[in-house]
């Protein structure tokens, strides 16, 4: 009988702790996976004049050689809509142009590598 009361009391305490949001077990942070393909669909007017589709970015391709901290938050802010990426900024060494400048990797002259 005493074991039954003890178990019931323990169960009640655990339910109470869970209900108020206290964790008695260590919680490990789960790494948030980024969206793999990002389509830069801004600058429609200028892209329309150039007959250029939106640029596509693949996290999985870049993550083969880079770590998240290589680009975030120093090059790109991790918030949708926070980075106004334009070709002018890229050519001037901002955003993608930080690496895609012909010194580290291919330059911005290969339009169809991103605009597909």
C-alpha positions, 0 to 999 in steps of 0.5 A: 500500500505504501509503495502505491501511494509513493508511486502515485505521489511521485507521478503527481510531482512529475506531472506538476513539474512537466506542467509548469515547464521545469525540466529535471533532465538535461536538454540538449540543443537541437541544431536548426537545419537551414532551408536548403534551397533559397530563391532570391526573388527580389529585384524583379524589375531589374531582372525583368530588363535583363531577362534573368530568372531569380538566383537560387542558393543551396545551403547543402552545396555550400556546406560541403566546404563551409561552416555556418559561422563562415557566413552567418551573421557576418555576411548574411543575417539569419532572418528572412527578408533581412538581406537585400541582395543585389547584383551591384552589391555582389559585384562590390564584394557584399553578400555572395560577392564576398567569396564569388569574386574570382579569387576564392571561387568563380566570379559573378560573370557566370550568371547561369550558375545561380540564375536558373 
